[in-house]
């Protein structure tokens, strides 16, 4: 037997998605672009480094700091 879908799960996921979008908008454009390309499109740090003309180590730092900022934003009741 297939489990019955819980309608609140869809609403929760929609609210989480909206919160994430709001938090992504707090990042500057290039950082937001890096995060989206890395975590939604699977770009490597090396690909991002080439695209944004920055060292791969800098990209790593930017992604880490951006994820920390997103986590803090989402934790604030997003």
N, C-alpha and C positions, 0 to 999 in steps of 0.2 A: 504494500500500500504506500502510495506517495504521501508525504506530509502535506498538510494544508498550509498554504502560505499565510503568514501572519501579516495583515495589512499595516500594522504599526511599524514593521521592519522597513517597509518601503518609505514610509514617512520619515522614519529616523535617518535612513540613508540620504534622503533628499535634504533634510535639514543639515546633516553633516557636510554634504556637498556644497550647500550654500555657504556654510561657515568657512569651508576651505577656500572657496572662491573669494569671499570677503577678505580672508587673511592673505591670500596670494596678492590681492590688490594693494596690500600694505608694503609689499616689496617693490623696489625700483624696477623699472622695465627690464633691464638687462639681467638682473638676478632672477626675476620671475621667469624670464625666457629660459635661463639656464636650468632652473628647477623643472619646468615643464618639459623641456627637451630631455633632461636626464631621467626623470621619473615617470613620464607619460609616454615618451617615445624611445626610451632606451639608449640615448646617446652616452658614449663613454666620456670620461674626463678629457681624454686626448682629442676626441672630436669637438667637444665644447671649447677646448683650448685653442684649437685651430679656428673655429667659427668666431670666437670672441677675442682672438688675438691676445691671449693671456697664457702664462705658464700653467701647466696641468696642476701643479701644487696650489696655485692661487685659486683655480677652479674648485679644487677639493675643499679649500678653506671657505670659499664663498658658498658652496652647497651646504657644508656643515652649518655655517652660521645662519643660512636661510632656513634650514630645517629646524634649528633651535628657535628661530623667530616664529615660524609657523606653529610649532608645538606650543609655545607660550601664548600665542594669539588664540589658538583653539582651546587651550586650557582656561582661558578667561571667559568661558561661557559662550563660545561662538555658535 
